[in-house]
């Protein structure tokens, strides 16, 4: 697995590349935080 930081709307989203399945997995908490314009990932985790 490869751990990476990707960008969405110029904000960081944690991601992991699974070589075996050829898929990216993204942090839902990071994506929700961006969509809800949360400054703090802990607040985004409350959703």
mmCIF entry with sequence, helices, sheets and N, C-alpha, C, O atoms, coordinates in Angstrom:
data_MODEL
# 
_entry.id   MODEL 
# 
_entity.id                         1 
_entity.type                       polymer 
_entity.pdbx_number_of_molecules   1 
# 
_entity_poly.entity_id                      1 
_entity_poly.type                           'polypeptide(L)' 
_entity_poly.nstd_linkage                   no 
_entity_poly.nstd_monomer                   no 
_entity_poly.pdbx_seq_one_letter_code       
;(UNK)(UNK)(UNK)(UNK)(UNK)(UNK)(UNK)(UNK)(UNK)(UNK)(UNK)(UNK)(UNK)(UNK)(UNK)(UNK)
(UNK)(UNK)(UNK)(UNK)(UNK)(UNK)(UNK)(UNK)(UNK)(UNK)(UNK)(UNK)(UNK)(UNK)(UNK)(UNK)
(UNK)(UNK)(UNK)(UNK)(UNK)(UNK)(UNK)(UNK)(UNK)(UNK)(UNK)(UNK)(UNK)(UNK)(UNK)
;
_entity_poly.pdbx_seq_one_letter_code_can   XXXXXXXXXXXXXXXXXXXXXXXXXXXXXXXXXXXXXXXXXXXXXXX 
_entity_poly.pdbx_strand_id                 A 
# 
loop_
_entity_poly_seq.entity_id 
_entity_poly_seq.num 
_entity_poly_seq.mon_id 
_entity_poly_seq.hetero 
1 1  UNK n 
1 2  UNK n 
1 3  UNK n 
1 4  UNK n 
1 5  UNK n 
1 6  UNK n 
1 7  UNK n 
1 8  UNK n 
1 9  UNK n 
1 10 UNK n 
1 11 UNK n 
1 12 UNK n 
1 13 UNK n 
1 14 UNK n 
1 15 UNK n 
1 16 UNK n 
1 17 UNK n 
1 18 UNK n 
1 19 UNK n 
1 20 UNK n 
1 21 UNK n 
1 22 UNK n 
1 23 UNK n 
1 24 UNK n 
1 25 UNK n 
1 26 UNK n 
1 27 UNK n 
1 28 UNK n 
1 29 UNK n 
1 30 UNK n 
1 31 UNK n 
1 32 UNK n 
1 33 UNK n 
1 34 UNK n 
1 35 UNK n 
1 36 UNK n 
1 37 UNK n 
1 38 UNK n 
1 39 UNK n 
1 40 UNK n 
1 41 UNK n 
1 42 UNK n 
1 43 UNK n 
1 44 UNK n 
1 45 UNK n 
1 46 UNK n 
1 47 UNK n 
# 
_struct_asym.id          A 
_struct_asym.entity_id   1 
# 
loop_
_struct_conf.conf_type_id 
_struct_conf.id 
_struct_conf.pdbx_PDB_helix_id 
_struct_conf.beg_label_comp_id 
_struct_conf.beg_label_asym_id 
_struct_conf.beg_label_seq_id 
_struct_conf.pdbx_beg_PDB_ins_code 
_struct_conf.end_label_comp_id 
_struct_conf.end_label_asym_id 
_struct_conf.end_label_seq_id 
_struct_conf.pdbx_end_PDB_ins_code 
_struct_conf.beg_auth_comp_id 
_struct_conf.beg_auth_asym_id 
_struct_conf.beg_auth_seq_id 
_struct_conf.end_auth_comp_id 
_struct_conf.end_auth_asym_id 
_struct_conf.end_auth_seq_id 
_struct_conf.pdbx_PDB_helix_class 
_struct_conf.details 
_struct_conf.pdbx_PDB_helix_length 
HELX_P HELX_P1 AA1 UNK A 28 ? UNK A 35 ? UNK A 28 UNK A 35 1 ? 8 
HELX_P HELX_P2 AA2 UNK A 41 ? UNK A 44 ? UNK A 41 UNK A 44 1 ? 4 
# 
_struct_conf_type.id          HELX_P 
_struct_conf_type.criteria    ? 
_struct_conf_type.reference   ? 
# 
_struct_sheet.id               AA1 
_struct_sheet.type             ? 
_struct_sheet.number_strands   3 
_struct_sheet.details          ? 
# 
loop_
_struct_sheet_order.sheet_id 
_struct_sheet_order.range_id_1 
_struct_sheet_order.range_id_2 
_struct_sheet_order.offset 
_struct_sheet_order.sense 
AA1 1 2 ? anti-parallel 
AA1 2 3 ? anti-parallel 
# 
loop_
_struct_sheet_range.sheet_id 
_struct_sheet_range.id 
_struct_sheet_range.beg_label_comp_id 
_struct_sheet_range.beg_label_asym_id 
_struct_sheet_range.beg_label_seq_id 
_struct_sheet_range.pdbx_beg_PDB_ins_code 
_struct_sheet_range.end_label_comp_id 
_struct_sheet_range.end_label_asym_id 
_struct_sheet_range.end_label_seq_id 
_struct_sheet_range.pdbx_end_PDB_ins_code 
_struct_sheet_range.beg_auth_comp_id 
_struct_sheet_range.beg_auth_asym_id 
_struct_sheet_range.beg_auth_seq_id 
_struct_sheet_range.end_auth_comp_id 
_struct_sheet_range.end_auth_asym_id 
_struct_sheet_range.end_auth_seq_id 
AA1 1 UNK A 2  ? UNK A 8  ? UNK A 2  UNK A 8  
AA1 2 UNK A 11 ? UNK A 18 ? UNK A 11 UNK A 18 
AA1 3 UNK A 23 ? UNK A 26 ? UNK A 23 UNK A 26 
# 
loop_
_atom_site.group_PDB 
_atom_site.id 
_atom_site.type_symbol 
_atom_site.label_atom_id 
_atom_site.label_alt_id 
_atom_site.label_comp_id 
_atom_site.label_asym_id 
_atom_site.label_entity_id 
_atom_site.label_seq_id 
_atom_site.pdbx_PDB_ins_code 
_atom_site.Cartn_x 
_atom_site.Cartn_y 
_atom_site.Cartn_z 
_atom_site.occupancy 
_atom_site.B_iso_or_equiv 
_atom_site.pdbx_formal_charge 
_atom_site.auth_seq_id 
_atom_site.auth_comp_id 
_atom_site.auth_asym_id 
_atom_site.auth_atom_id 
_atom_site.pdbx_PDB_model_num 
ATOM 1   N N  . UNK A 1 1  ? 0.838   -1.188 0.000  1.00 0.00 ? 1  UNK A N  1 
ATOM 2   C CA . UNK A 1 1  ? 0.000   0.000  0.000  1.00 0.00 ? 1  UNK A CA 1 
ATOM 3   C C  . UNK A 1 1  ? 0.877   1.242  0.000  1.00 0.00 ? 1  UNK A C  1 
ATOM 4   O O  . UNK A 1 1  ? 1.950   1.272  0.602  1.00 0.00 ? 1  UNK A O  1 
ATOM 5   N N  . UNK A 1 2  ? 0.402   2.240  -0.675 1.00 0.00 ? 2  UNK A N  1 
ATOM 6   C CA . UNK A 1 2  ? 1.107   3.512  -0.768 1.00 0.00 ? 2  UNK A CA 1 
ATOM 7   C C  . UNK A 1 2  ? 0.225   4.590  -0.132 1.00 0.00 ? 2  UNK A C  1 
ATOM 8   O O  . UNK A 1 2  ? -0.908  4.806  -0.562 1.00 0.00 ? 2  UNK A O  1 
ATOM 9   N N  . UNK A 1 3  ? 0.745   5.256  0.884  1.00 0.00 ? 3  UNK A N  1 
ATOM 10  C CA . UNK A 1 3  ? 0.024   6.344  1.545  1.00 0.00 ? 3  UNK A CA 1 
ATOM 11  C C  . UNK A 1 3  ? 0.362   7.640  0.825  1.00 0.00 ? 3  UNK A C  1 
ATOM 12  O O  . UNK A 1 3  ? 1.521   7.890  0.496  1.00 0.00 ? 3  UNK A O  1 
ATOM 13  N N  . UNK A 1 4  ? -0.652  8.462  0.583  1.00 0.00 ? 4  UNK A N  1 
ATOM 14  C CA . UNK A 1 4  ? -0.457  9.664  -0.203 1.00 0.00 ? 4  UNK A CA 1 
ATOM 15  C C  . UNK A 1 4  ? -1.389  10.771 0.277  1.00 0.00 ? 4  UNK A C  1 
ATOM 16  O O  . UNK A 1 4  ? -2.366  10.518 0.981  1.00 0.00 ? 4  UNK A O  1 
ATOM 17  N N  . UNK A 1 5  ? -1.072  11.982 -0.110 1.00 0.00 ? 5  UNK A N  1 
ATOM 18  C CA . UNK A 1 5  ? -1.951  13.131 0.109  1.00 0.00 ? 5  UNK A CA 1 
ATOM 19  C C  . UNK A 1 5  ? -2.399  13.602 -1.274 1.00 0.00 ? 5  UNK A C  1 
ATOM 20  O O  . UNK A 1 5  ? -1.573  13.882 -2.142 1.00 0.00 ? 5  UNK A O  1 
ATOM 21  N N  . UNK A 1 6  ? -3.694  13.683 -1.463 1.00 0.00 ? 6  UNK A N  1 
ATOM 22  C CA . UNK A 1 6  ? -4.260  14.166 -2.721 1.00 0.00 ? 6  UNK A CA 1 
ATOM 23  C C  . UNK A 1 6  ? -4.914  15.516 -2.437 1.00 0.00 ? 6  UNK A C  1 
ATOM 24  O O  . UNK A 1 6  ? -5.168  15.858 -1.282 1.00 0.00 ? 6  UNK A O  1 
ATOM 25  N N  . UNK A 1 7  ? -5.181  16.270 -3.480 1.00 0.00 ? 7  UNK A N  1 
ATOM 26  C CA . UNK A 1 7  ? -5.821  17.576 -3.318 1.00 0.00 ? 7  UNK A CA 1 
ATOM 27  C C  . UNK A 1 7  ? -7.221  17.573 -3.916 1.00 0.00 ? 7  UNK A C  1 
ATOM 28  O O  . UNK A 1 7  ? -7.456  17.019 -4.990 1.00 0.00 ? 7  UNK A O  1 
ATOM 29  N N  . UNK A 1 8  ? -8.138  18.202 -3.203 1.00 0.00 ? 8  UNK A N  1 
ATOM 30  C CA . UNK A 1 8  ? -9.505  18.413 -3.664 1.00 0.00 ? 8  UNK A CA 1 
ATOM 31  C C  . UNK A 1 8  ? -9.870  19.833 -3.273 1.00 0.00 ? 8  UNK A C  1 
ATOM 32  O O  . UNK A 1 8  ? -9.843  20.169 -2.089 1.00 0.00 ? 8  UNK A O  1 
ATOM 33  N N  . UNK A 1 9  ? -10.206 20.661 -4.226 1.00 0.00 ? 9  UNK A N  1 
ATOM 34  C CA . UNK A 1 9  ? -10.474 22.085 -3.965 1.00 0.00 ? 9  UNK A CA 1 
ATOM 35  C C  . UNK A 1 9  ? -9.320  22.723 -3.198 1.00 0.00 ? 9  UNK A C  1 
ATOM 36  O O  . UNK A 1 9  ? -9.543  23.515 -2.283 1.00 0.00 ? 9  UNK A O  1 
ATOM 37  N N  . UNK A 1 10 ? -8.096  22.381 -3.568 1.00 0.00 ? 10 UNK A N  1 
ATOM 38  C CA . UNK A 1 10 ? -6.871  22.899 -2.949 1.00 0.00 ? 10 UNK A CA 1 
ATOM 39  C C  . UNK A 1 10 ? -6.738  22.550 -1.470 1.00 0.00 ? 10 UNK A C  1 
ATOM 40  O O  . UNK A 1 10 ? -6.013  23.223 -0.737 1.00 0.00 ? 10 UNK A O  1 
ATOM 41  N N  . UNK A 1 11 ? -7.426  21.513 -1.033 1.00 0.00 ? 11 UNK A N  1 
ATOM 42  C CA . UNK A 1 11 ? -7.330  21.059 0.350  1.00 0.00 ? 11 UNK A CA 1 
ATOM 43  C C  . UNK A 1 11 ? -6.817  19.615 0.343  1.00 0.00 ? 11 UNK A C  1 
ATOM 44  O O  . UNK A 1 11 ? -7.073  18.867 -0.601 1.00 0.00 ? 11 UNK A O  1 
ATOM 45  N N  . UNK A 1 12 ? -6.099  19.232 1.390  1.00 0.00 ? 12 UNK A N  1 
ATOM 46  C CA . UNK A 1 12 ? -5.503  17.907 1.473  1.00 0.00 ? 12 UNK A CA 1 
ATOM 47  C C  . UNK A 1 12 ? -6.526  16.836 1.853  1.00 0.00 ? 12 UNK A C  1 
ATOM 48  O O  . UNK A 1 12 ? -7.357  17.028 2.741  1.00 0.00 ? 12 UNK A O  1 
ATOM 49  N N  . UNK A 1 13 ? -6.440  15.710 1.155  1.00 0.00 ? 13 UNK A N  1 
ATOM 50  C CA . UNK A 1 13 ? -7.253  14.536 1.455  1.00 0.00 ? 13 UNK A CA 1 
ATOM 51  C C  . UNK A 1 13 ? -6.298  13.347 1.572  1.00 0.00 ? 13 UNK A C  1 
ATOM 52  O O  . UNK A 1 13 ? -5.530  13.063 0.653  1.00 0.00 ? 13 UNK A O  1 
ATOM 53  N N  . UNK A 1 14 ? -6.357  12.662 2.702  1.00 0.00 ? 14 UNK A N  1 
ATOM 54  C CA . UNK A 1 14 ? -5.505  11.483 2.879  1.00 0.00 ? 14 UNK A CA 1 
ATOM 55  C C  . UNK A 1 14 ? -6.027  10.353 1.998  1.00 0.00 ? 14 UNK A C  1 
ATOM 56  O O  . UNK A 1 14 ? -7.236  10.161 1.864  1.00 0.00 ? 14 UNK A O  1 
ATOM 57  N N  . UNK A 1 15 ? -5.096  9.608  1.397  1.00 0.00 ? 15 UNK A N  1 
ATOM 58  C CA . UNK A 1 15 ? -5.469  8.518  0.503  1.00 0.00 ? 15 UNK A CA 1 
ATOM 59  C C  . UNK A 1 15 ? -4.467  7.378  0.616  1.00 0.00 ? 15 UNK A C  1 
ATOM 60  O O  . UNK A 1 15 ? -3.315  7.572  1.003  1.00 0.00 ? 15 UNK A O  1 
ATOM 61  N N  . UNK A 1 16 ? -4.934  6.187  0.269  1.00 0.00 ? 16 UNK A N  1 
ATOM 62  C CA . UNK A 1 16 ? -4.082  5.004  0.240  1.00 0.00 ? 16 UNK A CA 1 
ATOM 63  C C  . UNK A 1 16 ? -4.315  4.295  -1.093 1.00 0.00 ? 16 UNK A C  1 
ATOM 64  O O  . UNK A 1 16 ? -5.457  4.094  -1.505 1.00 0.00 ? 16 UNK A O  1 
ATOM 65  N N  . UNK A 1 17 ? -3.233  3.920  -1.758 1.00 0.00 ? 17 UNK A N  1 
ATOM 66  C CA . UNK A 1 17 ? -3.296  3.156  -3.001 1.00 0.00 ? 17 UNK A CA 1 
ATOM 67  C C  . UNK A 1 17 ? -3.128  1.678  -2.674 1.00 0.00 ? 17 UNK A C  1 
ATOM 68  O O  . UNK A 1 17 ? -2.131  1.279  -2.072 1.00 0.00 ? 17 UNK A O  1 
ATOM 69  N N  . UNK A 1 18 ? -4.102  0.871  -3.070 1.00 0.00 ? 18 UNK A N  1 
ATOM 70  C CA . UNK A 1 18 ? -4.054  -0.583 -2.884 1.00 0.00 ? 18 UNK A CA 1 
ATOM 71  C C  . UNK A 1 18 ? -3.612  -1.203 -4.204 1.00 0.00 ? 18 UNK A C  1 
ATOM 72  O O  . UNK A 1 18 ? -4.403  -1.322 -5.139 1.00 0.00 ? 18 UNK A O  1 
ATOM 73  N N  . UNK A 1 19 ? -2.362  -1.590 -4.272 1.00 0.00 ? 19 UNK A N  1 
ATOM 74  C CA . UNK A 1 19 ? -1.778  -2.120 -5.510 1.00 0.00 ? 19 UNK A CA 1 
ATOM 75  C C  . UNK A 1 19 ? -2.464  -3.416 -5.940 1.00 0.00 ? 19 UNK A C  1 
ATOM 76  O O  . UNK A 1 19 ? -2.689  -3.634 -7.131 1.00 0.00 ? 19 UNK A O  1 
ATOM 77  N N  . UNK A 1 20 ? -2.791  -4.261 -4.995 1.00 0.00 ? 20 UNK A N  1 
ATOM 78  C CA . UNK A 1 20 ? -3.402  -5.549 -5.317 1.00 0.00 ? 20 UNK A CA 1 
ATOM 79  C C  . UNK A 1 20 ? -4.738  -5.389 -6.036 1.00 0.00 ? 20 UNK A C  1 
ATOM 80  O O  . UNK A 1 20 ? -5.013  -6.091 -7.010 1.00 0.00 ? 20 UNK A O  1 
ATOM 81  N N  . UNK A 1 21 ? -5.568  -4.463 -5.553 1.00 0.00 ? 21 UNK A N  1 
ATOM 82  C CA . UNK A 1 21 ? -6.895  -4.240 -6.143 1.00 0.00 ? 21 UNK A CA 1 
ATOM 83  C C  . UNK A 1 21 ? -6.927  -3.087 -7.133 1.00 0.00 ? 21 UNK A C  1 
ATOM 84  O O  . UNK A 1 21 ? -7.953  -2.831 -7.764 1.00 0.00 ? 21 UNK A O  1 
ATOM 85  N N  . UNK A 1 22 ? -5.795  -2.387 -7.271 1.00 0.00 ? 22 UNK A N  1 
ATOM 86  C CA . UNK A 1 22 ? -5.690  -1.242 -8.198 1.00 0.00 ? 22 UNK A CA 1 
ATOM 87  C C  . UNK A 1 22 ? -6.758  -0.183 -7.908 1.00 0.00 ? 22 UNK A C  1 
ATOM 88  O O  . UNK A 1 22 ? -7.459  0.277  -8.809 1.00 0.00 ? 22 UNK A O  1 
ATOM 89  N N  . UNK A 1 23 ? -6.865  0.192  -6.621 1.00 0.00 ? 23 UNK A N  1 
ATOM 90  C CA . UNK A 1 23 ? -7.878  1.175  -6.205 1.00 0.00 ? 23 UNK A CA 1 
ATOM 91  C C  . UNK A 1 23 ? -7.279  2.181  -5.232 1.00 0.00 ? 23 UNK A C  1 
ATOM 92  O O  . UNK A 1 23 ? -6.370  1.865  -4.465 1.00 0.00 ? 23 UNK A O  1 
ATOM 93  N N  . UNK A 1 24 ? -7.809  3.396  -5.282 1.00 0.00 ? 24 UNK A N  1 
ATOM 94  C CA . UNK A 1 24 ? -7.510  4.422  -4.287 1.00 0.00 ? 24 UNK A CA 1 
ATOM 95  C C  . UNK A 1 24 ? -8.600  4.383  -3.236 1.00 0.00 ? 24 UNK A C  1 
ATOM 96  O O  . UNK A 1 24 ? -9.774  4.203  -3.559 1.00 0.00 ? 24 UNK A O  1 
ATOM 97  N N  . UNK A 1 25 ? -8.218  4.553  -1.983 1.00 0.00 ? 25 UNK A N  1 
ATOM 98  C CA . UNK A 1 25 ? -9.160  4.700  -0.879 1.00 0.00 ? 25 UNK A CA 1 
ATOM 99  C C  . UNK A 1 25 ? -8.901  6.067  -0.250 1.00 0.00 ? 25 UNK A C  1 
ATOM 100 O O  . UNK A 1 25 ? -7.769  6.392  0.106  1.00 0.00 ? 25 UNK A O  1 
ATOM 101 N N  . UNK A 1 26 ? -9.970  6.867  -0.115 1.00 0.00 ? 26 UNK A N  1 
ATOM 102 C CA . UNK A 1 26 ? -9.853  8.230  0.389  1.00 0.00 ? 26 UNK A CA 1 
ATOM 103 C C  . UNK A 1 26 ? -10.490 8.357  1.767  1.00 0.00 ? 26 UNK A C  1 
ATOM 104 O O  . UNK A 1 26 ? -11.431 7.633  2.094  1.00 0.00 ? 26 UNK A O  1 
ATOM 105 N N  . UNK A 1 27 ? -9.975  9.272  2.562  1.00 0.00 ? 27 UNK A N  1 
ATOM 106 C CA . UNK A 1 27 ? -10.518 9.514  3.887  1.00 0.00 ? 27 UNK A CA 1 
ATOM 107 C C  . UNK A 1 27 ? -11.871 10.222 3.778  1.00 0.00 ? 27 UNK A C  1 
ATOM 108 O O  . UNK A 1 27 ? -11.959 11.348 3.286  1.00 0.00 ? 27 UNK A O  1 
ATOM 109 N N  . UNK A 1 28 ? -12.909 9.549  4.239  1.00 0.00 ? 28 UNK A N  1 
ATOM 110 C CA . UNK A 1 28 ? -14.254 10.131 4.206  1.00 0.00 ? 28 UNK A CA 1 
ATOM 111 C C  . UNK A 1 28 ? -14.317 11.361 5.101  1.00 0.00 ? 28 UNK A C  1 
ATOM 112 O O  . UNK A 1 28 ? -14.980 12.341 4.758  1.00 0.00 ? 28 UNK A O  1 
ATOM 113 N N  . UNK A 1 29 ? -13.637 11.323 6.239  1.00 0.00 ? 29 UNK A N  1 
ATOM 114 C CA . UNK A 1 29 ? -13.628 12.464 7.163  1.00 0.00 ? 29 UNK A CA 1 
ATOM 115 C C  . UNK A 1 29 ? -13.051 13.698 6.466  1.00 0.00 ? 29 UNK A C  1 
ATOM 116 O O  . UNK A 1 29 ? -13.587 14.797 6.613  1.00 0.00 ? 29 UNK A O  1 
ATOM 117 N N  . UNK A 1 30 ? -11.966 13.525 5.711  1.00 0.00 ? 30 UNK A N  1 
ATOM 118 C CA . UNK A 1 30 ? -11.366 14.658 5.003  1.00 0.00 ? 30 UNK A CA 1 
ATOM 119 C C  . UNK A 1 30 ? -12.321 15.220 3.950  1.00 0.00 ? 30 UNK A C  1 
ATOM 120 O O  . UNK A 1 30 ? -12.463 16.436 3.830  1.00 0.00 ? 30 UNK A O  1 
ATOM 121 N N  . UNK A 1 31 ? -12.974 14.343 3.188  1.00 0.00 ? 31 UNK A N  1 
ATOM 122 C CA . UNK A 1 31 ? -13.893 14.778 2.127  1.00 0.00 ? 31 UNK A CA 1 
ATOM 123 C C  . UNK A 1 31 ? -15.104 15.493 2.734  1.00 0.00 ? 31 UNK A C  1 
ATOM 124 O O  . UNK A 1 31 ? -15.511 16.545 2.241  1.00 0.00 ? 31 UNK A O  1 
ATOM 125 N N  . UNK A 1 32 ? -15.679 14.933 3.795  1.00 0.00 ? 32 UNK A N  1 
ATOM 126 C CA . UNK A 1 32 ? -16.826 15.576 4.460  1.00 0.00 ? 32 UNK A CA 1 
ATOM 127 C C  . UNK A 1 32 ? -16.423 16.945 4.997  1.00 0.00 ? 32 UNK A C  1 
ATOM 128 O O  . UNK A 1 32 ? -17.179 17.909 4.879  1.00 0.00 ? 32 UNK A O  1 
ATOM 129 N N  . UNK A 1 33 ? -15.241 17.029 5.581  1.00 0.00 ? 33 UNK A N  1 
ATOM 130 C CA . UNK A 1 33 ? -14.762 18.318 6.098  1.00 0.00 ? 33 UNK A CA 1 
ATOM 131 C C  . UNK A 1 33 ? -14.644 19.368 5.011  1.00 0.00 ? 33 UNK A C  1 
ATOM 132 O O  . UNK A 1 33 ? -14.981 20.532 5.227  1.00 0.00 ? 33 UNK A O  1 
ATOM 133 N N  . UNK A 1 34 ? -14.167 18.964 3.845  1.00 0.00 ? 34 UNK A N  1 
ATOM 134 C CA . UNK A 1 34 ? -14.048 19.908 2.726  1.00 0.00 ? 34 UNK A CA 1 
ATOM 135 C C  . UNK A 1 34 ? -15.423 20.336 2.232  1.00 0.00 ? 34 UNK A C  1 
ATOM 136 O O  . UNK A 1 34 ? -15.666 21.522 2.012  1.00 0.00 ? 34 UNK A O  1 
ATOM 137 N N  . UNK A 1 35 ? -16.319 19.374 2.059  1.00 0.00 ? 35 UNK A N  1 
ATOM 138 C CA . UNK A 1 35 ? -17.655 19.689 1.544  1.00 0.00 ? 35 UNK A CA 1 
ATOM 139 C C  . UNK A 1 35 ? -18.458 20.562 2.508  1.00 0.00 ? 35 UNK A C  1 
ATOM 140 O O  . UNK A 1 35 ? -19.277 21.375 2.077  1.00 0.00 ? 35 UNK A O  1 
ATOM 141 N N  . UNK A 1 36 ? -18.224 20.395 3.818  1.00 0.00 ? 36 UNK A N  1 
ATOM 142 C CA . UNK A 1 36 ? -18.927 21.203 4.820  1.00 0.00 ? 36 UNK A CA 1 
ATOM 143 C C  . UNK A 1 36 ? -18.121 22.421 5.254  1.00 0.00 ? 36 UNK A C  1 
ATOM 144 O O  . UNK A 1 36 ? -18.514 23.141 6.172  1.00 0.00 ? 36 UNK A O  1 
ATOM 145 N N  . UNK A 1 37 ? -17.002 22.644 4.595  1.00 0.00 ? 37 UNK A N  1 
ATOM 146 C CA . UNK A 1 37 ? -16.135 23.791 4.856  1.00 0.00 ? 37 UNK A CA 1 
ATOM 147 C C  . UNK A 1 37 ? -15.693 23.861 6.323  1.00 0.00 ? 37 UNK A C  1 
ATOM 148 O O  . UNK A 1 37 ? -15.622 24.944 6.905  1.00 0.00 ? 37 UNK A O  1 
ATOM 149 N N  . UNK A 1 38 ? -15.400 22.701 6.912  1.00 0.00 ? 38 UNK A N  1 
ATOM 150 C CA . UNK A 1 38 ? -14.894 22.636 8.279  1.00 0.00 ? 38 UNK A CA 1 
ATOM 151 C C  . UNK A 1 38 ? -13.402 22.943 8.269  1.00 0.00 ? 38 UNK A C  1 
ATOM 152 O O  . UNK A 1 38 ? -12.677 22.457 7.400  1.00 0.00 ? 38 UNK A O  1 
ATOM 153 N N  . UNK A 1 39 ? -12.946 23.725 9.203  1.00 0.00 ? 39 UNK A N  1 
ATOM 154 C CA . UNK A 1 39 ? -11.525 24.031 9.324  1.00 0.00 ? 39 UNK A CA 1 
ATOM 155 C C  . UNK A 1 39 ? -10.782 22.941 10.090 1.00 0.00 ? 39 UNK A C  1 
ATOM 156 O O  . UNK A 1 39 ? -9.576  22.767 9.918  1.00 0.00 ? 39 UNK A O  1 
ATOM 157 N N  . UNK A 1 40 ? -11.505 22.210 10.933 1.00 0.00 ? 40 UNK A N  1 
ATOM 158 C CA . UNK A 1 40 ? -10.901 21.238 11.827 1.00 0.00 ? 40 UNK A CA 1 
ATOM 159 C C  . UNK A 1 40 ? -11.431 19.840 11.485 1.00 0.00 ? 40 UNK A C  1 
ATOM 160 O O  . UNK A 1 40 ? -12.643 19.634 11.436 1.00 0.00 ? 40 UNK A O  1 
ATOM 161 N N  . UNK A 1 41 ? -10.529 18.881 11.249 1.00 0.00 ? 41 UNK A N  1 
ATOM 162 C CA . UNK A 1 41 ? -10.974 17.542 10.877 1.00 0.00 ? 41 UNK A CA 1 
ATOM 163 C C  . UNK A 1 41 ? -11.718 16.849 12.013 1.00 0.00 ? 41 UNK A C  1 
ATOM 164 O O  . UNK A 1 41 ? -12.500 15.934 11.755 1.00 0.00 ? 41 UNK A O  1 
ATOM 165 N N  . UNK A 1 42 ? -11.502 17.252 13.249 1.00 0.00 ? 42 UNK A N  1 
ATOM 166 C CA . UNK A 1 42 ? -12.225 16.661 14.369 1.00 0.00 ? 42 UNK A CA 1 
ATOM 167 C C  . UNK A 1 42 ? -13.714 17.021 14.287 1.00 0.00 ? 42 UNK A C  1 
ATOM 168 O O  . UNK A 1 42 ? -14.571 16.177 14.549 1.00 0.00 ? 42 UNK A O  1 
ATOM 169 N N  . UNK A 1 43 ? -14.015 18.249 13.930 1.00 0.00 ? 43 UNK A N  1 
ATOM 170 C CA . UNK A 1 43 ? -15.414 18.648 13.742 1.00 0.00 ? 43 UNK A CA 1 
ATOM 171 C C  . UNK A 1 43 ? -16.037 17.882 12.592 1.00 0.00 ? 43 UNK A C  1 
ATOM 172 O O  . UNK A 1 43 ? -17.199 17.483 12.671 1.00 0.00 ? 43 UNK A O  1 
ATOM 173 N N  . UNK A 1 44 ? -15.279 17.671 11.522 1.00 0.00 ? 44 UNK A N  1 
ATOM 174 C CA . UNK A 1 44 ? -15.794 16.916 10.370 1.00 0.00 ? 44 UNK A CA 1 
ATOM 175 C C  . UNK A 1 44 ? -16.108 15.471 10.769 1.00 0.00 ? 44 UNK A C  1 
ATOM 176 O O  . UNK A 1 44 ? -17.033 14.864 10.230 1.00 0.00 ? 44 UNK A O  1 
ATOM 177 N N  . UNK A 1 45 ? -15.347 14.932 11.700 1.00 0.00 ? 45 UNK A N  1 
ATOM 178 C CA . UNK A 1 45 ? -15.575 13.559 12.166 1.00 0.00 ? 45 UNK A CA 1 
ATOM 179 C C  . UNK A 1 45 ? -16.882 13.379 12.909 1.00 0.00 ? 45 UNK A C  1 
ATOM 180 O O  . UNK A 1 45 ? -17.347 12.251 13.071 1.00 0.00 ? 45 UNK A O  1 
ATOM 181 N N  . UNK A 1 46 ? -17.483 14.464 13.363 1.00 0.00 ? 46 UNK A N  1 
ATOM 182 C CA . UNK A 1 46 ? -18.756 14.380 14.063 1.00 0.00 ? 46 UNK A CA 1 
ATOM 183 C C  . UNK A 1 46 ? -19.913 14.051 13.134 1.00 0.00 ? 46 UNK A C  1 
ATOM 184 O O  . UNK A 1 46 ? -20.987 13.665 13.597 1.00 0.00 ? 46 UNK A O  1 
ATOM 185 N N  . UNK A 1 47 ? -19.710 14.196 11.830 1.00 0.00 ? 47 UNK A N  1 
ATOM 186 C CA . UNK A 1 47 ? -20.767 13.886 10.880 1.00 0.00 ? 47 UNK A CA 1 
ATOM 187 C C  . UNK A 1 47 ? -20.813 12.402 10.684 1.00 0.00 ? 47 UNK A C  1 
ATOM 188 O O  . UNK A 1 47 ? -21.637 11.906 9.916  1.00 0.00 ? 47 UNK A O  1 
# 
